[in-house]
Structure formats: C-alpha cells, structure tokens
C-alpha cells in the first residue's frame, strides 16, 4: 500500500463534488479564492461595516451559479468577475463613483512590466538599502492608494498584490486589455504625484 501523499483536488473536481452534494468542498473553493475576493472588497468598498455582507453576497452568488460554470476561464477568474460585479452594483446603489468621469477616456500612455509596489512609484534612483525610507514610503504609499477611485485601487491590488495578468484583470472587469493598462498607468502616475507632494511637504 502506497504512503505517497495524494494530490490536492483540482478546482474542477471540487466543483463536481459540490454539485454532487458535498458542501464541505465548497469551503475549500472559498479558501482558494478568499484572498482575491477580500482584496477586491476592501479596495472597492470603503465602509468596513458593509464588507462582510458584500463578501457573503459574492459567495452566495458563486454557490447559486456553480452549475452554470463551464471552466471556460479559471475558477478564480470567474469568482473575481462575480466579486467585481457585486461590488460594482453596491457602488451604483450607493451612487458612488467608480472612477472619475474625466478618466473615462484613457490616453495612449501605458507602462509594461510588473514592479514591486514601492519601486513602482519611487523612481529609478530609489535606494533599497535605505530601510527607514522604505518603511516610511510604504506607509505613505498605502495612504496614497486609499485616495484613488475604487477602480484604480482594485486594479493596483489585482496586478501588484494578486499578481494577475492584464488579460485576467480584463476578464474580471470586462475592460479591454488596453484600458486596463492605461488605467494602471494613470493610477501609478497619481501615486507618484502624491509621493512627490508628500516629500515636498516634509521638506517645508
């Protein structure tokens, strides 16, 4: 009898188990996607008291629509789509702005490549050995991200924290790849402007 460890069930196997009546398998699917869902809910929903209800609504929709999921995309991407649309509905219901109206037509500028969140906006001459500056910058950057519109905060989280590709983010948000790139560029630009302004304020 072999004592080799068994491989974890795939998403497809877990979905089949849930549809077969194994509700415990749904808990495993939640565990695999809760990081993504949490990031999206926290970035799009400012009011902390509403976040648990929104997250619960997301997973209720996932459970109810599980039979219709045909694995034409990754399971996490599909869950991300439900999370995004649920948060979007919340913002619309609260009459909150997803992104500035002036940003609805992104320009042709874009940035390629993934960078760590701090070096993303610190500039090419940033010294990684300056630990204190690095810590201060991270704090300022976190504050700056919270000043962005919900969509920008979400894109930053999906790309730099969840490390999703442009294509995966486009699938989740139903935005064209080019729009995702341009919005990310605009978000980075705003963050850099905020950091520069904070630096100059400290010098006064």
Residue frames relative to the residue before (quaternion, step in Angstrom):
aa qw qx qy qz dx dy dz
X 1.0000 0.0000 0.0000 0.0000 0.00 0.00 0.00
X 0.3875 -0.7518 0.4905 0.2100 3.57 -0.72 1.07
X 0.2535 -0.7641 0.5776 0.1354 3.55 -1.07 0.88
X 0.3471 0.7491 -0.4961 0.2689 3.56 1.24 0.30
X 0.5089 -0.6547 0.4561 0.3232 3.59 -0.95 0.83
X 0.4325 -0.6938 0.5089 0.2695 3.55 -1.02 0.76
X 0.5137 -0.6379 0.4753 0.3213 3.56 -1.10 0.68
X 0.5334 -0.6185 0.4543 0.3558 3.60 -1.03 0.68
X 0.5824 -0.5921 0.4278 0.3567 3.54 -1.12 0.67
X 0.4573 -0.6581 0.5191 0.2971 3.56 -1.08 0.68
X 0.6701 -0.4723 0.3688 0.4381 3.56 -1.26 0.26
X 0.6515 0.5304 -0.3167 0.4403 3.55 0.97 -0.88
X 0.6507 0.5071 -0.3115 0.4716 3.58 1.01 -0.80
X 0.6537 0.5116 -0.3125 0.4618 3.58 0.99 -0.82
X 0.6258 0.5267 -0.3354 0.4673 3.57 1.01 -0.80
X 0.6498 0.5139 -0.3123 0.4649 3.58 0.95 -0.88
X 0.6438 0.5222 -0.3190 0.4593 3.58 1.02 -0.79
X 0.6400 0.5171 -0.3230 0.4676 3.58 0.98 -0.84
X 0.6804 0.4875 -0.2846 0.4673 3.55 0.90 -0.95
X 0.6608 0.4904 -0.2981 0.4837 3.56 1.26 -0.46
X 0.6764 -0.5208 0.2824 0.4377 3.58 1.28 0.11
X 0.5554 0.5993 -0.3983 0.4167 3.61 1.26 -0.01
X 0.1760 -0.8313 0.5198 0.0887 3.58 0.07 1.26
X 0.5566 0.6047 -0.3971 0.4084 3.60 1.16 -0.46
X 0.6054 0.5652 -0.3539 0.4346 3.58 1.11 -0.64
X 0.5922 0.5643 -0.3725 0.4383 3.58 1.12 -0.55
X 0.5958 0.5679 -0.3556 0.4428 3.58 1.10 -0.64
X 0.6373 0.5136 -0.3238 0.4745 3.58 1.08 -0.70
X 0.6337 0.5168 -0.3305 0.4713 3.58 1.04 -0.73
X 0.6225 0.5296 -0.3341 0.4695 3.57 1.06 -0.75
X 0.6498 0.5271 -0.3158 0.4474 3.58 0.91 -0.92
X 0.6857 0.5005 -0.2865 0.4441 3.58 0.98 -0.82
X 0.7791 0.3342 -0.1654 0.5040 3.60 1.12 -0.54
X 0.4858 0.7054 -0.4335 0.2800 3.61 1.18 -0.22
X 0.5818 0.5736 -0.3830 0.4310 3.61 1.12 -0.52
X 0.6619 0.4971 -0.2841 0.4838 3.55 0.97 -0.93
X 0.6793 0.4923 -0.2911 0.4599 3.57 0.85 -0.98
X 0.6454 0.5268 -0.3194 0.4517 3.58 0.94 -0.87
X 0.6381 0.5275 -0.3253 0.4570 3.58 0.93 -0.89
X 0.6937 0.4851 -0.2828 0.4510 3.56 0.84 -0.97
X 0.6632 0.4986 -0.3099 0.4643 3.58 0.92 -0.88
X 0.6786 0.4915 -0.3006 0.4556 3.59 0.90 -0.88
X 0.6967 0.4670 -0.2860 0.4633 3.61 1.00 -0.71
X 0.7424 0.4131 -0.2291 0.4750 3.60 1.02 -0.69
X 0.7512 0.3370 -0.1876 0.5356 3.59 1.09 -0.66
X 0.2802 -0.8009 0.5080 0.1482 3.58 -0.36 1.23
X 0.6984 0.4722 -0.2810 0.4585 3.59 0.93 -0.86
X 0.3881 -0.7693 0.4611 0.2118 3.55 -0.37 1.28
X 0.6196 0.5662 -0.3489 0.4169 3.60 1.07 -0.66
X 0.6835 0.4867 -0.2838 0.4641 3.60 1.15 -0.57
X 0.5385 0.6856 -0.3898 0.2967 3.59 1.14 -0.53
X 0.6588 0.5003 -0.3434 0.4447 3.66 0.81 -0.80
X 0.6499 0.5142 -0.3202 0.4590 3.60 0.98 -0.80
X 0.6509 0.5058 -0.3167 0.4693 3.58 0.98 -0.83
X 0.6523 0.5109 -0.3137 0.4637 3.60 0.94 -0.88
X 0.6434 0.5141 -0.3176 0.4699 3.58 1.01 -0.83
X 0.6421 0.5243 -0.3203 0.4585 3.57 0.98 -0.83
X 0.6173 0.5548 -0.3392 0.4428 3.57 1.03 -0.81
X 0.7408 0.4165 -0.2478 0.4651 3.57 0.74 -1.00
X 0.5599 0.5553 -0.3962 0.4704 3.60 1.19 -0.35
X 0.6553 0.4988 -0.3032 0.4793 3.57 1.03 -0.84
X 0.6123 0.5400 -0.3456 0.4627 3.59 1.03 -0.78
X 0.6817 0.4950 -0.2901 0.4539 3.58 0.84 -0.98
X 0.6842 0.5009 -0.2850 0.4469 3.59 0.89 -0.96
X 0.7690 0.3669 -0.1855 0.4896 3.59 1.04 -0.76
X 0.3510 0.7839 -0.4623 0.2204 3.57 1.30 0.08
X 0.6463 0.5380 -0.3291 0.4296 3.60 0.97 -0.79
X 0.6925 0.4808 -0.2787 0.4600 3.58 1.15 -0.53
X 0.5512 0.6063 -0.4015 0.4092 3.58 1.26 -0.09
X 0.1353 -0.8396 0.5259 0.0149 3.55 -0.60 1.20
X 0.4906 -0.6968 0.4068 0.3292 3.60 1.24 0.41
X 0.2735 0.7388 -0.5551 0.2669 3.55 0.92 0.93
X 0.7341 0.1608 -0.1405 0.6446 3.55 1.37 -0.17
X 0.6651 -0.4536 0.3721 0.4620 3.58 -1.26 0.07
X 0.5916 -0.5856 0.4137 0.3688 3.57 -1.08 0.69
X 0.6553 0.5170 -0.3182 0.4495 3.60 0.93 -0.87
X 0.6262 0.5307 -0.3356 0.4621 3.59 1.07 -0.70
X 0.6431 0.5180 -0.3123 0.4696 3.57 1.01 -0.84
X 0.6468 0.4959 -0.3129 0.4877 3.58 0.96 -0.84
X 0.6275 0.5414 -0.3265 0.4546 3.57 1.05 -0.79
X 0.6189 0.5382 -0.3355 0.4634 3.58 1.05 -0.75
X 0.6610 0.4942 -0.3015 0.4775 3.57 0.93 -0.91
X 0.6443 0.5222 -0.3193 0.4584 3.58 0.97 -0.86
X 0.6658 0.5072 -0.3030 0.4557 3.57 0.88 -0.95
X 0.7002 0.4721 -0.2780 0.4578 3.59 0.81 -0.97
X 0.6272 0.5254 -0.3345 0.4677 3.58 1.09 -0.67
X 0.6605 0.4845 -0.2969 0.4908 3.57 0.98 -0.86
X 0.6252 0.5417 -0.3302 0.4546 3.57 1.04 -0.79
X 0.6414 0.5132 -0.3142 0.4758 3.57 0.99 -0.85
X 0.6186 0.5391 -0.3367 0.4619 3.58 1.03 -0.79
X 0.6707 0.4989 -0.2998 0.4598 3.60 0.87 -0.96
X 0.6572 0.5069 -0.3090 0.4644 3.58 0.97 -0.85
X 0.6515 0.5199 -0.3113 0.4565 3.56 1.00 -0.84
X 0.7117 0.4187 -0.2353 0.5126 3.56 1.11 -0.76
X 0.3834 -0.7432 0.4562 0.3041 3.57 1.37 -0.03
X 0.3730 0.7102 -0.4966 0.3315 3.56 1.00 0.94
X 0.4870 -0.6873 0.4702 0.2635 3.55 -1.12 0.73
X 0.3717 -0.7289 0.5361 0.2074 3.56 -0.85 1.02
X 0.7645 -0.0964 0.0960 0.6301 3.55 1.03 -0.88
X 0.6264 -0.5524 0.3845 0.3933 3.58 -1.10 0.63
X 0.5522 -0.6161 0.4429 0.3454 3.58 -1.01 0.78
X 0.6343 0.5411 -0.3305 0.4424 3.58 1.07 -0.67
X 0.6722 0.4939 -0.2924 0.4676 3.58 1.26 -0.33
X 0.4456 0.7361 -0.4384 0.2594 3.59 1.23 -0.09
X 0.7393 0.2876 -0.2079 0.5723 3.59 1.20 -0.38
X 0.2036 -0.8114 0.5344 0.1208 3.57 0.04 1.23
X 0.4702 -0.6673 0.4907 0.3047 3.56 -1.12 0.66
X 0.6772 -0.5238 0.3442 0.3855 3.55 -1.28 -0.06
X 0.4890 0.6644 -0.4374 0.3580 3.58 1.28 -0.01
X 0.0993 0.7789 -0.6166 0.0574 3.54 -1.13 0.64
X 0.2517 -0.7369 0.6046 0.1676 3.53 -1.32 0.36
X 0.2405 -0.7595 0.5879 0.1404 3.54 -0.98 0.86
X 0.7330 0.4432 -0.3054 0.4158 3.54 -1.25 0.43
X 0.3561 -0.7254 0.5565 0.1931 3.51 -1.15 0.72
X 0.0748 -0.7925 0.6050 0.0170 3.55 -0.94 0.93
X 0.5815 -0.5392 0.4478 0.4130 3.58 -1.18 0.37
X 0.6531 -0.5645 0.3183 0.3918 3.61 -0.97 0.71
X 0.6999 0.4582 -0.3023 0.4570 3.63 0.89 -0.78
X 0.7067 0.4484 -0.2852 0.4671 3.60 0.74 -0.96
X 0.4767 0.6902 -0.4029 0.3660 3.52 1.31 -0.40
X 0.8246 0.1909 -0.0624 0.5289 3.57 0.91 -0.90
X 0.5620 0.6544 -0.3798 0.3343 3.60 1.20 -0.19
X 0.5425 -0.6197 0.4153 0.3861 3.59 1.13 -0.44
X 0.6337 -0.5848 0.3609 0.3552 3.56 -1.18 0.54
X 0.6956 0.4664 -0.2814 0.4684 3.61 1.16 -0.46
X 0.3380 0.7566 -0.4929 0.2653 3.58 1.24 0.34
X 0.2793 -0.7754 0.5512 0.1303 3.58 -0.85 1.03
X 0.3028 -0.7975 0.4891 0.1819 3.62 -0.29 1.18
X 0.6179 0.5685 -0.3493 0.4158 3.60 1.20 -0.36
X 0.5809 0.5634 -0.3850 0.4438 3.57 1.24 -0.17
X 0.2082 -0.8506 0.4706 0.1080 3.55 0.31 1.31
X 0.6658 0.5092 -0.3184 0.4429 3.57 0.87 -0.87
X 0.6494 0.5050 -0.3107 0.4761 3.55 0.96 -0.88
X 0.6256 0.5495 -0.3274 0.4466 3.54 1.03 -0.84
X 0.6667 0.4979 -0.2997 0.4667 3.58 0.93 -0.89
X 0.6593 0.5034 -0.3075 0.4662 3.57 0.92 -0.90
X 0.6587 0.5248 -0.3034 0.4457 3.55 0.96 -0.91
X 0.6325 0.5311 -0.3305 0.4567 3.57 1.02 -0.80
X 0.6447 0.5149 -0.3152 0.4689 3.58 1.00 -0.81
X 0.6638 0.4945 -0.2976 0.4756 3.55 0.94 -0.94
X 0.6461 0.5310 -0.3182 0.4464 3.57 1.00 -0.85
X 0.6320 0.5248 -0.3308 0.4645 3.60 0.99 -0.81
X 0.6439 0.5085 -0.3097 0.4806 3.56 1.04 -0.82
X 0.6526 0.5289 -0.3087 0.4462 3.55 0.98 -0.90
X 0.6339 0.5410 -0.3343 0.4402 3.59 0.95 -0.85
X 0.6550 0.5247 -0.3113 0.4458 3.56 1.03 -0.79
X 0.6290 0.5337 -0.3405 0.4512 3.61 1.22 -0.34
X 0.5641 0.6198 -0.3807 0.3908 3.58 1.25 -0.33
X 0.5959 -0.5257 0.4484 0.4092 3.60 -1.25 0.33
X 0.6857 -0.5187 0.3150 0.4019 3.62 -1.13 0.58
X 0.6558 0.5165 -0.3300 0.4407 3.60 0.91 -0.83
X 0.6586 0.5052 -0.3134 0.4614 3.60 0.91 -0.87
X 0.6355 0.5225 -0.3305 0.4625 3.59 0.95 -0.85
X 0.6647 0.5152 -0.2971 0.4521 3.55 0.98 -0.89
X 0.6615 0.5042 -0.3116 0.4595 3.60 0.90 -0.88
X 0.6296 0.5266 -0.3315 0.4652 3.58 0.98 -0.83
X 0.6708 0.5002 -0.2959 0.4608 3.58 0.94 -0.92
X 0.6798 0.4968 -0.2973 0.4502 3.59 0.88 -0.92
X 0.7323 0.4385 -0.2478 0.4583 3.57 0.90 -0.90
X 0.8070 0.3234 -0.1547 0.4692 3.58 0.75 -1.02
X 0.7355 0.3738 -0.2421 0.5106 3.60 1.13 -0.44
X 0.7312 0.3559 -0.2175 0.5398 3.58 0.96 -0.84
X 0.2866 -0.8062 0.4699 0.2172 3.58 1.34 -0.27
X 0.2716 0.7478 -0.5465 0.2613 3.56 0.88 0.97
X 0.5125 -0.6364 0.4822 0.3159 3.55 -1.19 0.53
X 0.6713 -0.4600 0.3745 0.4445 3.56 -1.29 0.22
X 0.6546 0.5313 -0.3126 0.4376 3.57 0.96 -0.92
X 0.6655 0.4956 -0.3091 0.4647 3.60 0.93 -0.87
X 0.6470 0.5057 -0.3205 0.4722 3.59 0.99 -0.82
X 0.6287 0.5345 -0.3291 0.4591 3.57 1.03 -0.79
X 0.6436 0.5139 -0.3189 0.4690 3.59 1.03 -0.77
X 0.6662 0.5112 -0.3016 0.4516 3.58 0.96 -0.86
X 0.7908 0.3499 -0.1582 0.4767 3.56 0.86 -1.02
X 0.3515 -0.7419 0.4826 0.3051 3.59 1.29 -0.30
X 0.4629 0.6318 -0.4722 0.4045 3.58 1.12 0.70
X 0.5472 -0.5920 0.4588 0.3736 3.62 -1.09 0.56
X 0.6457 -0.5304 0.3793 0.3973 3.58 -1.16 0.59
X 0.6684 0.5204 -0.3027 0.4368 3.57 0.90 -0.94
X 0.6433 0.5132 -0.3204 0.4692 3.57 1.05 -0.75
X 0.6140 0.5381 -0.3429 0.4647 3.59 1.03 -0.77
X 0.6644 0.5036 -0.3043 0.4608 3.59 0.90 -0.94
X 0.6873 0.4897 -0.2861 0.4538 3.57 0.90 -0.92
X 0.6496 0.5007 -0.3229 0.4723 3.57 0.97 -0.78
X 0.6262 0.5200 -0.3363 0.4738 3.59 1.04 -0.73
X 0.6262 0.5304 -0.3292 0.4671 3.57 1.01 -0.81
X 0.6680 0.4939 -0.3000 0.4689 3.58 0.90 -0.91
X 0.6395 0.5211 -0.3300 0.4589 3.59 0.98 -0.80
X 0.6514 0.5053 -0.3120 0.4722 3.60 0.95 -0.86
X 0.6360 0.5370 -0.3251 0.4489 3.56 0.98 -0.85
X 0.6545 0.5038 -0.3101 0.4707 3.58 0.95 -0.86
X 0.6496 0.5182 -0.3202 0.4549 3.56 0.95 -0.84
X 0.6520 0.5101 -0.3163 0.4633 3.57 0.95 -0.84
X 0.6427 0.5166 -0.3215 0.4655 3.59 1.00 -0.81
X 0.6402 0.5214 -0.3223 0.4629 3.57 1.03 -0.82
X 0.6634 0.5080 -0.3052 0.4568 3.59 0.94 -0.90
X 0.6513 0.5081 -0.3142 0.4678 3.57 0.97 -0.84
X 0.6480 0.5124 -0.3145 0.4676 3.58 1.00 -0.83
X 0.6506 0.5095 -0.3151 0.4667 3.59 1.00 -0.82
X 0.6312 0.5382 -0.3212 0.4570 3.57 1.05 -0.81
X 0.6858 0.4787 -0.2875 0.4669 3.57 0.92 -0.90
X 0.6110 0.5446 -0.3498 0.4557 3.60 1.09 -0.67
X 0.6564 0.5207 -0.3008 0.4556 3.56 1.04 -0.83
X 0.6553 0.5279 -0.3058 0.4455 3.56 1.18 -0.59
X 0.5710 0.6194 -0.3744 0.3875 3.58 1.24 -0.43
